[in-house]
Amino acid sequence: MEKAIIRVVLVIAVVSLMVYLFAREMTQVYALNQENEKVIVESLKLEKANNELVKKIDLIQTDDAYMEKIIRQELGMIKKGEKVYRFQE
């Protein structure tokens, strides 16, 4: 009779330990999956930004009108003889 009780207690202890270890591992797997999704989203954003920069570089290297527009807008440069009028809003 005592052997049967010991076996039941042992089985319950082993099953409990297995459930605990499984639950802990599943929690870690879930956390890693969440982190993986965040990294994938960030990677896609960076890839999109990189593609836009590559297009901009290509335009600057091949399209003189675009390059002139960028120089005027971002650097504030003007051609000889031009006058710039700035208005307050």
Backbone as XML, in Angstrom:
<?xml version="1.0"?>
<chain id="A" units="angstrom">
  <residue number="1" name="MET">
    <atom name="N" x="0.816" y="-1.188" z="0.000"/>
    <atom name="CA" x="0.000" y="0.000" z="0.000"/>
    <atom name="C" x="0.861" y="1.253" z="0.000"/>
  </residue>
  <residue number="2" name="GLU">
    <atom name="N" x="1.925" y="1.250" z="0.819"/>
    <atom name="CA" x="2.803" y="2.408" z="0.880"/>
    <atom name="C" x="3.531" y="2.611" z="-0.445"/>
  </residue>
  <residue number="3" name="LYS">
    <atom name="N" x="3.895" y="1.505" z="-1.118"/>
    <atom name="CA" x="4.570" y="1.605" z="-2.402"/>
    <atom name="C" x="3.663" y="2.269" z="-3.434"/>
  </residue>
  <residue number="4" name="ALA">
    <atom name="N" x="2.389" y="1.962" z="-3.394"/>
    <atom name="CA" x="1.429" y="2.549" z="-4.327"/>
    <atom name="C" x="1.318" y="4.050" z="-4.098"/>
  </residue>
  <residue number="5" name="ILE">
    <atom name="N" x="1.267" y="4.462" z="-2.850"/>
    <atom name="CA" x="1.170" y="5.892" z="-2.524"/>
    <atom name="C" x="2.447" y="6.613" z="-2.966"/>
  </residue>
  <residue number="6" name="ILE">
    <atom name="N" x="3.580" y="5.990" z="-2.726"/>
    <atom name="CA" x="4.857" y="6.589" z="-3.128"/>
    <atom name="C" x="4.920" y="6.729" z="-4.643"/>
  </residue>
  <residue number="7" name="ARG">
    <atom name="N" x="4.451" y="5.702" z="-5.359"/>
    <atom name="CA" x="4.430" y="5.764" z="-6.825"/>
    <atom name="C" x="3.524" y="6.886" z="-7.319"/>
  </residue>
  <residue number="8" name="VAL">
    <atom name="N" x="2.360" y="7.025" z="-6.734"/>
    <atom name="CA" x="1.422" y="8.080" z="-7.138"/>
    <atom name="C" x="2.045" y="9.454" z="-6.887"/>
  </residue>
  <residue number="9" name="VAL">
    <atom name="N" x="2.642" y="9.627" z="-5.716"/>
    <atom name="CA" x="3.273" y="10.905" z="-5.386"/>
    <atom name="C" x="4.429" y="11.183" z="-6.350"/>
  </residue>
  <residue number="10" name="LEU">
    <atom name="N" x="5.210" y="10.155" z="-6.644"/>
    <atom name="CA" x="6.326" y="10.310" z="-7.573"/>
    <atom name="C" x="5.839" y="10.673" z="-8.972"/>
  </residue>
  <residue number="11" name="VAL">
    <atom name="N" x="4.793" y="10.001" z="-9.436"/>
    <atom name="CA" x="4.230" y="10.299" z="-10.761"/>
    <atom name="C" x="3.706" y="11.729" z="-10.795"/>
  </residue>
  <residue number="12" name="ILE">
    <atom name="N" x="2.999" y="12.126" z="-9.747"/>
    <atom name="CA" x="2.476" y="13.498" z="-9.684"/>
    <atom name="C" x="3.628" y="14.504" z="-9.685"/>
  </residue>
  <residue number="13" name="ALA">
    <atom name="N" x="4.685" y="14.213" z="-8.937"/>
    <atom name="CA" x="5.839" y="15.121" z="-8.884"/>
    <atom name="C" x="6.516" y="15.233" z="-10.246"/>
  </residue>
  <residue number="14" name="VAL">
    <atom name="N" x="6.703" y="14.103" z="-10.913"/>
    <atom name="CA" x="7.351" y="14.110" z="-12.230"/>
    <atom name="C" x="6.490" y="14.854" z="-13.246"/>
  </residue>
  <residue number="15" name="VAL">
    <atom name="N" x="5.190" y="14.579" z="-13.245"/>
    <atom name="CA" x="4.282" y="15.260" z="-14.174"/>
    <atom name="C" x="4.264" y="16.759" z="-13.887"/>
  </residue>
  <residue number="16" name="SER">
    <atom name="N" x="4.228" y="17.125" z="-12.619"/>
    <atom name="CA" x="4.235" y="18.546" z="-12.253"/>
    <atom name="C" x="5.513" y="19.228" z="-12.728"/>
  </residue>
  <residue number="17" name="LEU">
    <atom name="N" x="6.638" y="18.563" z="-12.552"/>
    <atom name="CA" x="7.914" y="19.114" z="-13.002"/>
    <atom name="C" x="7.926" y="19.282" z="-14.516"/>
  </residue>
  <residue number="18" name="MET">
    <atom name="N" x="7.413" y="18.289" z="-15.226"/>
    <atom name="CA" x="7.366" y="18.368" z="-16.684"/>
    <atom name="C" x="6.469" y="19.511" z="-17.146"/>
  </residue>
  <residue number="19" name="VAL">
    <atom name="N" x="5.319" y="19.674" z="-16.509"/>
    <atom name="CA" x="4.407" y="20.766" z="-16.864"/>
    <atom name="C" x="5.073" y="22.111" z="-16.600"/>
  </residue>
  <residue number="20" name="TYR">
    <atom name="N" x="5.739" y="22.227" z="-15.452"/>
    <atom name="CA" x="6.423" y="23.473" z="-15.104"/>
    <atom name="C" x="7.507" y="23.812" z="-16.134"/>
  </residue>
  <residue number="21" name="LEU">
    <atom name="N" x="8.336" y="22.830" z="-16.468"/>
    <atom name="CA" x="9.412" y="23.068" z="-17.434"/>
    <atom name="C" x="8.856" y="23.403" z="-18.813"/>
  </residue>
  <residue number="22" name="PHE">
    <atom name="N" x="7.807" y="22.717" z="-19.215"/>
    <atom name="CA" x="7.183" y="22.986" z="-20.511"/>
    <atom name="C" x="6.611" y="24.398" z="-20.552"/>
  </residue>
  <residue number="23" name="ALA">
    <atom name="N" x="5.912" y="24.792" z="-19.489"/>
    <atom name="CA" x="5.314" y="26.131" z="-19.434"/>
    <atom name="C" x="6.396" y="27.205" z="-19.484"/>
  </residue>
  <residue number="24" name="ARG">
    <atom name="N" x="7.490" y="26.978" z="-18.772"/>
    <atom name="CA" x="8.582" y="27.952" z="-18.764"/>
    <atom name="C" x="9.203" y="28.084" z="-20.154"/>
  </residue>
  <residue number="25" name="GLU">
    <atom name="N" x="9.405" y="26.968" z="-20.813"/>
    <atom name="CA" x="9.970" y="26.996" z="-22.163"/>
    <atom name="C" x="9.018" y="27.675" z="-23.143"/>
  </residue>
  <residue number="26" name="MET">
    <atom name="N" x="7.738" y="27.404" z="-23.013"/>
    <atom name="CA" x="6.758" y="28.025" z="-23.904"/>
    <atom name="C" x="6.717" y="29.535" z="-23.700"/>
  </residue>
  <residue number="27" name="THR">
    <atom name="N" x="6.888" y="29.986" z="-22.474"/>
    <atom name="CA" x="6.936" y="31.420" z="-22.199"/>
    <atom name="C" x="8.141" y="32.045" z="-22.895"/>
  </residue>
  <residue number="28" name="GLN">
    <atom name="N" x="9.271" y="31.377" z="-22.835"/>
    <atom name="CA" x="10.468" y="31.879" z="-23.505"/>
    <atom name="C" x="10.291" y="31.883" z="-25.020"/>
  </residue>
  <residue number="29" name="VAL">
    <atom name="N" x="9.678" y="30.842" z="-25.556"/>
    <atom name="CA" x="9.430" y="30.766" z="-26.995"/>
    <atom name="C" x="8.510" y="31.903" z="-27.422"/>
  </residue>
  <residue number="30" name="TYR">
    <atom name="N" x="7.471" y="32.164" z="-26.650"/>
    <atom name="CA" x="6.540" y="33.244" z="-26.966"/>
    <atom name="C" x="7.266" y="34.589" z="-26.961"/>
  </residue>
  <residue number="31" name="ALA">
    <atom name="N" x="8.091" y="34.829" z="-25.958"/>
    <atom name="CA" x="8.838" y="36.092" z="-25.869"/>
    <atom name="C" x="9.792" y="36.240" z="-27.055"/>
  </residue>
  <residue number="32" name="LEU">
    <atom name="N" x="10.452" y="35.165" z="-27.426"/>
    <atom name="CA" x="11.360" y="35.217" z="-28.570"/>
    <atom name="C" x="10.604" y="35.463" z="-29.872"/>
  </residue>
  <residue number="33" name="ASN">
    <atom name="N" x="9.424" y="34.876" z="-30.010"/>
    <atom name="CA" x="8.609" y="35.122" z="-31.201"/>
    <atom name="C" x="8.191" y="36.583" z="-31.283"/>
  </residue>
  <residue number="34" name="GLN">
    <atom name="N" x="7.817" y="37.158" z="-30.145"/>
    <atom name="CA" x="7.443" y="38.576" z="-30.122"/>
    <atom name="C" x="8.633" y="39.449" z="-30.531"/>
  </residue>
  <residue number="35" name="GLU">
    <atom name="N" x="9.788" y="39.157" z="-29.994"/>
    <atom name="CA" x="11.001" y="39.919" z="-30.328"/>
    <atom name="C" x="11.339" y="39.744" z="-31.804"/>
  </residue>
  <residue number="36" name="ASN">
    <atom name="N" x="11.172" y="38.536" z="-32.314"/>
    <atom name="CA" x="11.437" y="38.264" z="-33.724"/>
    <atom name="C" x="10.519" y="39.087" z="-34.619"/>
  </residue>
  <residue number="37" name="GLU">
    <atom name="N" x="9.253" y="39.185" z="-34.267"/>
    <atom name="CA" x="8.312" y="39.981" z="-35.053"/>
    <atom name="C" x="8.713" y="41.452" z="-35.057"/>
  </residue>
  <residue number="38" name="LYS">
    <atom name="N" x="9.148" y="41.969" z="-33.905"/>
    <atom name="CA" x="9.593" y="43.366" z="-33.833"/>
    <atom name="C" x="10.809" y="43.590" z="-34.730"/>
  </residue>
  <residue number="39" name="VAL">
    <atom name="N" x="11.731" y="42.644" z="-34.710"/>
    <atom name="CA" x="12.938" y="42.768" z="-35.528"/>
    <atom name="C" x="12.579" y="42.723" z="-37.013"/>
  </residue>
  <residue number="40" name="ILE">
    <atom name="N" x="11.644" y="41.867" z="-37.384"/>
    <atom name="CA" x="11.222" y="41.773" z="-38.785"/>
    <atom name="C" x="10.587" y="43.078" z="-39.236"/>
  </residue>
  <residue number="41" name="VAL">
    <atom name="N" x="9.713" y="43.654" z="-38.410"/>
    <atom name="CA" x="9.064" y="44.925" z="-38.752"/>
    <atom name="C" x="10.115" y="46.020" z="-38.913"/>
  </residue>
  <residue number="42" name="GLU">
    <atom name="N" x="11.051" y="46.100" z="-37.983"/>
    <atom name="CA" x="12.114" y="47.105" z="-38.063"/>
    <atom name="C" x="12.971" y="46.890" z="-39.303"/>
  </residue>
  <residue number="43" name="SER">
    <atom name="N" x="13.255" y="45.634" z="-39.620"/>
    <atom name="CA" x="14.042" y="45.313" z="-40.809"/>
    <atom name="C" x="13.327" y="45.764" z="-42.077"/>
  </residue>
  <residue number="44" name="LEU">
    <atom name="N" x="12.022" y="45.548" z="-42.146"/>
    <atom name="CA" x="11.251" y="45.979" z="-43.313"/>
    <atom name="C" x="11.252" y="47.496" z="-43.444"/>
  </residue>
  <residue number="45" name="LYS">
    <atom name="N" x="11.130" y="48.203" z="-42.315"/>
    <atom name="CA" x="11.178" y="49.671" z="-42.349"/>
    <atom name="C" x="12.530" y="50.153" z="-42.861"/>
  </residue>
  <residue number="46" name="LEU">
    <atom name="N" x="13.601" y="49.548" z="-42.350"/>
    <atom name="CA" x="14.945" y="49.947" z="-42.776"/>
    <atom name="C" x="15.186" y="49.615" z="-44.247"/>
  </residue>
  <residue number="47" name="GLU">
    <atom name="N" x="14.659" y="48.482" z="-44.682"/>
    <atom name="CA" x="14.805" y="48.102" z="-46.088"/>
    <atom name="C" x="14.083" y="49.099" z="-46.992"/>
  </residue>
  <residue number="48" name="LYS">
    <atom name="N" x="12.895" y="49.524" z="-46.584"/>
    <atom name="CA" x="12.134" y="50.504" z="-47.359"/>
    <atom name="C" x="12.885" y="51.835" z="-47.414"/>
  </residue>
  <residue number="49" name="ALA">
    <atom name="N" x="13.398" y="52.286" z="-46.266"/>
    <atom name="CA" x="14.153" y="53.538" z="-46.225"/>
    <atom name="C" x="15.408" y="53.434" z="-47.089"/>
  </residue>
  <residue number="50" name="ASN">
    <atom name="N" x="16.066" y="52.296" z="-47.041"/>
    <atom name="CA" x="17.264" y="52.083" z="-47.853"/>
    <atom name="C" x="16.933" y="52.147" z="-49.339"/>
  </residue>
  <residue number="51" name="ASN">
    <atom name="N" x="15.834" y="51.514" z="-49.737"/>
    <atom name="CA" x="15.428" y="51.540" z="-51.144"/>
    <atom name="C" x="15.129" y="52.961" z="-51.601"/>
  </residue>
  <residue number="52" name="GLU">
    <atom name="N" x="14.494" y="53.750" z="-50.739"/>
    <atom name="CA" x="14.198" y="55.142" z="-51.088"/>
    <atom name="C" x="15.492" y="55.941" z="-51.257"/>
  </residue>
  <residue number="53" name="LEU">
    <atom name="N" x="16.459" y="55.696" z="-50.388"/>
    <atom name="CA" x="17.742" y="56.392" z="-50.506"/>
    <atom name="C" x="18.489" y="55.977" z="-51.773"/>
  </residue>
  <residue number="54" name="VAL">
    <atom name="N" x="18.421" y="54.702" z="-52.123"/>
    <atom name="CA" x="19.063" y="54.232" z="-53.356"/>
    <atom name="C" x="18.430" y="54.917" z="-54.561"/>
  </residue>
  <residue number="55" name="LYS">
    <atom name="N" x="17.104" y="55.043" z="-54.567"/>
    <atom name="CA" x="16.416" y="55.731" z="-55.668"/>
    <atom name="C" x="16.839" y="57.196" z="-55.729"/>
  </residue>
  <residue number="56" name="LYS">
    <atom name="N" x="16.929" y="57.834" z="-54.558"/>
    <atom name="CA" x="17.321" y="59.245" z="-54.509"/>
    <atom name="C" x="18.750" y="59.419" z="-55.028"/>
  </residue>
  <residue number="57" name="ILE">
    <atom name="N" x="19.645" y="58.536" z="-54.635"/>
    <atom name="CA" x="21.029" y="58.595" z="-55.122"/>
    <atom name="C" x="21.064" y="58.420" z="-56.631"/>
  </residue>
  <residue number="58" name="ASP">
    <atom name="N" x="20.287" y="57.473" z="-57.140"/>
    <atom name="CA" x="20.236" y="57.229" z="-58.579"/>
    <atom name="C" x="19.726" y="58.464" z="-59.314"/>
  </residue>
  <residue number="59" name="LEU">
    <atom name="N" x="18.678" y="59.096" z="-58.773"/>
    <atom name="CA" x="18.152" y="60.309" z="-59.400"/>
    <atom name="C" x="19.186" y="61.431" z="-59.388"/>
  </residue>
  <residue number="60" name="ILE">
    <atom name="N" x="19.873" y="61.599" z="-58.275"/>
    <atom name="CA" x="20.881" y="62.656" z="-58.181"/>
    <atom name="C" x="22.004" y="62.415" z="-59.191"/>
  </residue>
  <residue number="61" name="GLN">
    <atom name="N" x="22.372" y="61.166" z="-59.392"/>
    <atom name="CA" x="23.469" y="60.851" z="-60.308"/>
    <atom name="C" x="23.062" y="60.934" z="-61.774"/>
  </residue>
  <residue number="62" name="THR">
    <atom name="N" x="21.780" y="60.759" z="-62.079"/>
    <atom name="CA" x="21.366" y="60.675" z="-63.483"/>
    <atom name="C" x="20.476" y="61.825" z="-63.941"/>
  </residue>
  <residue number="63" name="ASP">
    <atom name="N" x="19.791" y="62.488" z="-63.045"/>
    <atom name="CA" x="18.821" y="63.512" z="-63.429"/>
    <atom name="C" x="19.310" y="64.888" z="-62.965"/>
  </residue>
  <residue number="64" name="ASP">
    <atom name="N" x="19.786" y="65.681" z="-63.938"/>
    <atom name="CA" x="20.327" y="67.003" z="-63.598"/>
    <atom name="C" x="19.268" y="67.926" z="-63.004"/>
  </residue>
  <residue number="65" name="ALA">
    <atom name="N" x="18.050" y="67.860" z="-63.511"/>
    <atom name="CA" x="16.981" y="68.719" z="-62.987"/>
    <atom name="C" x="16.679" y="68.373" z="-61.534"/>
  </residue>
  <residue number="66" name="TYR">
    <atom name="N" x="16.672" y="67.097" z="-61.223"/>
    <atom name="CA" x="16.422" y="66.683" z="-59.833"/>
    <atom name="C" x="17.567" y="67.132" z="-58.932"/>
  </residue>
  <residue number="67" name="MET">
    <atom name="N" x="18.793" y="66.982" z="-59.423"/>
    <atom name="CA" x="19.944" y="67.400" z="-58.627"/>
    <atom name="C" x="19.882" y="68.908" z="-58.363"/>
  </residue>
  <residue number="68" name="GLU">
    <atom name="N" x="19.522" y="69.686" z="-59.378"/>
    <atom name="CA" x="19.392" y="71.137" z="-59.194"/>
    <atom name="C" x="18.317" y="71.460" z="-58.162"/>
  </residue>
  <residue number="69" name="LYS">
    <atom name="N" x="17.204" y="70.747" z="-58.229"/>
    <atom name="CA" x="16.114" y="70.961" z="-57.267"/>
    <atom name="C" x="16.589" y="70.693" z="-55.837"/>
  </residue>
  <residue number="70" name="ILE">
    <atom name="N" x="17.299" y="69.600" z="-55.645"/>
    <atom name="CA" x="17.803" y="69.244" z="-54.314"/>
    <atom name="C" x="18.803" y="70.291" z="-53.828"/>
  </residue>
  <residue number="71" name="ILE">
    <atom name="N" x="19.703" y="70.716" z="-54.716"/>
    <atom name="CA" x="20.697" y="71.722" z="-54.331"/>
    <atom name="C" x="20.008" y="73.013" z="-53.916"/>
  </residue>
  <residue number="72" name="ARG">
    <atom name="N" x="18.996" y="73.412" z="-54.656"/>
    <atom name="CA" x="18.283" y="74.649" z="-54.327"/>
    <atom name="C" x="17.510" y="74.513" z="-53.008"/>
  </residue>
  <residue number="73" name="GLN">
    <atom name="N" x="16.805" y="73.402" z="-52.840"/>
    <atom name="CA" x="15.956" y="73.241" z="-51.652"/>
    <atom name="C" x="16.766" y="73.001" z="-50.385"/>
  </residue>
  <residue number="74" name="GLU">
    <atom name="N" x="17.699" y="72.089" z="-50.451"/>
    <atom name="CA" x="18.386" y="71.668" z="-49.233"/>
    <atom name="C" x="19.608" y="72.520" z="-48.900"/>
  </residue>
  <residue number="75" name="LEU">
    <atom name="N" x="20.265" y="73.054" z="-49.922"/>
    <atom name="CA" x="21.462" y="73.846" z="-49.666"/>
    <atom name="C" x="21.218" y="75.347" z="-49.826"/>
  </residue>
  <residue number="76" name="GLY">
    <atom name="N" x="20.065" y="75.704" z="-50.404"/>
    <atom name="CA" x="19.718" y="77.116" z="-50.563"/>
    <atom name="C" x="20.581" y="77.843" z="-51.583"/>
  </residue>
  <residue number="77" name="MET">
    <atom name="N" x="21.152" y="77.131" z="-52.526"/>
    <atom name="CA" x="22.021" y="77.755" z="-53.528"/>
    <atom name="C" x="21.184" y="78.343" z="-54.657"/>
  </residue>
  <residue number="78" name="ILE">
    <atom name="N" x="21.746" y="79.357" z="-55.304"/>
    <atom name="CA" x="21.071" y="79.997" z="-56.436"/>
    <atom name="C" x="22.070" y="80.152" z="-57.583"/>
  </residue>
  <residue number="79" name="LYS">
    <atom name="N" x="21.520" y="80.387" z="-58.791"/>
    <atom name="CA" x="22.370" y="80.622" z="-59.953"/>
    <atom name="C" x="22.845" y="82.069" z="-59.941"/>
  </residue>
  <residue number="80" name="LYS">
    <atom name="N" x="23.902" y="82.333" z="-60.700"/>
    <atom name="CA" x="24.405" y="83.699" z="-60.821"/>
    <atom name="C" x="23.316" y="84.586" z="-61.399"/>
  </residue>
  <residue number="81" name="GLY">
    <atom name="N" x="23.143" y="85.733" z="-60.791"/>
    <atom name="CA" x="22.181" y="86.700" z="-61.298"/>
    <atom name="C" x="20.768" y="86.504" z="-60.772"/>
  </residue>
  <residue number="82" name="GLU">
    <atom name="N" x="20.494" y="85.393" z="-60.115"/>
    <atom name="CA" x="19.153" y="85.169" z="-59.559"/>
    <atom name="C" x="19.004" y="85.937" z="-58.256"/>
  </residue>
  <residue number="83" name="LYS">
    <atom name="N" x="17.779" y="86.304" z="-57.985"/>
    <atom name="CA" x="17.462" y="86.938" z="-56.708"/>
    <atom name="C" x="16.439" y="86.059" z="-55.997"/>
  </residue>
  <residue number="84" name="VAL">
    <atom name="N" x="16.618" y="85.912" z="-54.713"/>
    <atom name="CA" x="15.702" y="85.095" z="-53.918"/>
    <atom name="C" x="14.850" y="86.025" z="-53.075"/>
  </residue>
  <residue number="85" name="TYR">
    <atom name="N" x="13.561" y="85.846" z="-53.178"/>
    <atom name="CA" x="12.627" y="86.617" z="-52.363"/>
    <atom name="C" x="12.032" y="85.683" z="-51.318"/>
  </residue>
  <residue number="86" name="ARG">
    <atom name="N" x="12.132" y="86.070" z="-50.084"/>
    <atom name="CA" x="11.575" y="85.258" z="-48.997"/>
    <atom name="C" x="10.434" y="86.038" z="-48.365"/>
  </residue>
  <residue number="87" name="PHE">
    <atom name="N" x="9.332" y="85.354" z="-48.189"/>
    <atom name="CA" x="8.151" y="85.981" z="-47.610"/>
    <atom name="C" x="7.866" y="85.372" z="-46.249"/>
  </residue>
  <residue number="88" name="GLN">
    <atom name="N" x="7.477" y="86.212" z="-45.328"/>
    <atom name="CA" x="7.083" y="85.708" z="-44.018"/>
    <atom name="C" x="5.644" y="85.237" z="-44.098"/>
  </residue>
  <residue number="89" name="GLU">
    <atom name="N" x="5.381" y="84.153" z="-43.435"/>
    <atom name="CA" x="4.009" y="83.619" z="-43.450"/>
    <atom name="C" x="3.238" y="84.083" z="-42.258"/>
  </residue>
</chain>
